[in-house]
Amino acid sequence: MEQATSPTELGEPKRPGRVRHAISLVTGPIEGKIGIGILIGFLLVIVFGPSLAPYDPTESAVGVPDEGPSSDHLLGTDGLGRDIFSRLLSGGGSVIGIPLLATLLAFALGGTGGMVSGYLGGLFDRVFSTIVDVLLSVPTLLIVLVIVAAAGGSPPVLIVSVGLVSAPRIARVLRGATQGVAGSEYVQAAQARGEPTLAIVGREIAPNIAPTVFVEFAVRLTYAIIFIATLNFLGLGAQPPSSNWGLMVSENRSTFVTDPLATLAPALAIGLLSIGISLIADAATQSSRIKGSEEYVR
């Protein structure tokens, strides 16, 4: 009688720690160090900014309306006399929080579906790929505008709508990455042990396409930040007197010539945050190319 093939006989490779591998991806290149520094700076602003704000960010007439920078108001005031610096310190939470939750939702839906589809193949994969292609053909902004128009622009609605439109793109990328490792020895070893599909996808495939997952997450998070900031700028998200940075740009654009800092400060903050995340993604891409397939993640 034939003996069952063991994972060792199938040549399951020894794989280094996942956390250590993920950290090394972004801390190696100089771009990663700069990106992490920028991201840490923004996290500090988000956590401690509201308590450090010299004025209530929603309080009107704390200064002369549309006043330029001064010792009392470092970045000046807006048209209602609110302190721009205080609003900048207090408005970062929604700028990163809502896009982060939307991206996590998109990965839970599209990422899981794409990896399962890439692993199973066959009829399931063909049907799934067709559905993804159809969803990708519909304009993203149109879908979000329809959802927001019907359900409003509250944070939960923005999270769900942006998460739904991002999921198909994530599914396509992770499906392709999964197909590249689905026939690997460590996957065969898991199959020999009789592990179910979701366990193989979660414990064997996902960690071993970690560079692709990480880069795609950073790209989608950057996209979500800019996309949701655009919705806030158009008045489809955060509403006054919120100190959301996208809304601040919209509220102060009419006084750009006379008081440019009121518009430039939040716009530059959004841009710098996006650049920081993009630098981290670039660093992960460079590191994964250098390491290639020499080591697996566990």
ABEGO torsion letter per residue (X at the ends): XBBBBBAAAAGBBBBBBAAAAAAAAAAABAAAAAAAAAAAAAAAAAAAAAAABABBAABBGABBBGBBBBAABAAEBBAAGBBAAAAAAAAAAAAAAAAAAAAAAAAAAAAAAAAAAAAAEEAAAAAAAAAAAAAAABBAAAAAAAAAAAAEABAAAAAAAAAAAAAAAAAAAAAAAAAAAAABAAAAAAAAAGBBAAAAAAAAAAAAAAAAAAAAAAAAAAAAAAAAAAAAAAGABBBOABABAAAAAAAAAAAAAABAAAAAAAAAAAAAAAAAAAAAAAAAAAAAAAAEAABBBX
